[in-house]
Amino acid sequence: MKGFFRNVSPLRAVRDFWQVLGAPSEYRTRALIMAGLVTGGIFYLMTQQEGRGLPRPPTIIYFESWRADRSDADIIKGNIAAQKQADAEEAAEEQRQEDIRKMYKAVGAATGIDTQKMYDDGTKERAAEKKAEAEKNAALYRQITGKPVPTVPTPAPDAAKP
């Protein structure tokens, strides 16, 4: 039994490795690189495996809480401010999208593609999507309140502006 442990001792393994590593050989560098790549590849594959583990902790979503004694005027004022902020964000996003469309239009024009037709088709498609969304919202409003959608007067276009 004593001989068995002497042959498998870690110290003896390190000595054997050092002796083989120190021996002159034309394939030593290639063998070390291949051994490192194989070992690294095995460990990489092991880390990429999706194993079963502990379940992920639940995601906590925080939301604002409001005072219970708020008046209707405070609620309406808050809703109006939130709607203005949402409209401003939507307008900024629409402006970014329009800038991207103009860049694509310029690239298409430079490569000889008819970009005006695609731009017009996209504009019609976006208008149809907005109209469908407005109709859906109006139907939902009528279903919930039982009243027709109040119309917001839109300002008339300025005659002085081109």
N, C-alpha and C positions, 0 to 999 in steps of 0.2 A: 504494500500500500504506500510505503514511503517513496518508492521509485515512481509511482504514478503521479503523486503530487509534485515531485521534482521535475517531471517532464511537462507538466501543465502549469507551472508557476508563472505569474506575470513577469517576474524578473527574468526568467529564462526566455520568455517570448520577446521581451524588449531586446535582450542580447542577440537572439537569433535575427530579429529584424535589423538591428544595427549591423550585424555581420553581413547579411545579404545586401543591405543598402550600400555598404562600403565596398563590396566586391566590384571590380571593374567589369562593365558590360556595356555594349553599344546600345542596348535597348532599355537601359535603366531609366532614362528621362521619359521616354515614351510610356514605359510601364507605369511609372509613378503618375503621369498625367492621366492615363486611362483609368487607373485605379481610383484616382480622385474624382474623375468624371462619373464613373459608375456609382461610386459611393454617394457623391453629391446628387446624382439623378435619382437614386433610390430614396434618399431623404427628401428631395423635392417632391417626388410623387407621393410620399407618405404625408407630407404637410398639405397637399392639395386634396386629399380624400375628405369627403364630407361624411364624417362619422356621427353616430348618435351620441349626443352628450346631454348636458343639462339643458332644459328649455331656456330660451332667452327670457330675460325679465320683461315684464310688460312695459310698453311705452306709455309714459305719463304725458298727458296733454293738459296744459294749464289754460284756463280761459278766464276772462275778466269776470268779476262779480260786481254787481251794482247794489247800491243801497236800496233797501226795500221802501224807503220813504220818498223816492223820487217822484216828482210830479209828472203829469203827462207832457207838460211843456219841456221839461228836462229830457224826457225820453225822445220827443220829436226833434229837439235841438241836436241831441246826440246822433239820431238817425240821419238827419240832414248832413251833419258834419261827416259821418261815415260814408254817406252816399257821394258827397263831393270828393272825398279822398279816393273812393273807388273809381269815380269817373275820371279823375285826374290820372290815376295809375293806368286806367284803360286807354286814355288818350295818349299817354306817353308810350305805352306798348304799341299802340297803333302807329304812332310816328316812327318808332324803331322799325316796325315791320315795313312801313312805306319806304324808309331809307334803304332797307335790304332789297325791296323790290326794285328800287331805282338802280341799285348797284347791279343786280342781275340784268336789268334792262340795258344798262350800258355795256355789260359784257356781251350780252346777246347781240346788241347792235354792232359791236366791234367784230363779232364773228360772222355776221351776215344773216342772223336769224330774225324772223319777223316777230319782234317782241311786242309791238303795239297790240296785235290781236290777242296774244296770251295775256297781256296786262288787262285789256278790256274784259276778256272772259273771266279772269280772276276777280276783277272788280264787280262784275255782275253776280258771280258766285257768292262773294262775301256779302253783297247787298241782300241776296236771297236768303242767306243764312241768318242775317240780322233780322230780316222781316219775319222769318219762321220763328225765331226766338221771341220776338215781340208778340207775335200772335199766341204763342204758347203761354207766355207770361200773362197776357190779357185774359186768356181763357181760364187760367188758374186763379187770377184775381176775381173774375166773375164767379167762379165756382165757390171761392172762399167767402166773398163778401156779399154776393148776390146783386152787386151793383155794377154798372158799366165802368170801364176804366176811365178815370178822369183825364181829360186832355190837358196837356201842358202847352200853353201858347208858345210857339216858336217865334223868335224875333224875325222880322222881315229882313231879307238881304238888303244891305246898304246899297243905294243906287250909285253912291260916289265910289265904292270899291269896284275895281275891275274884275 
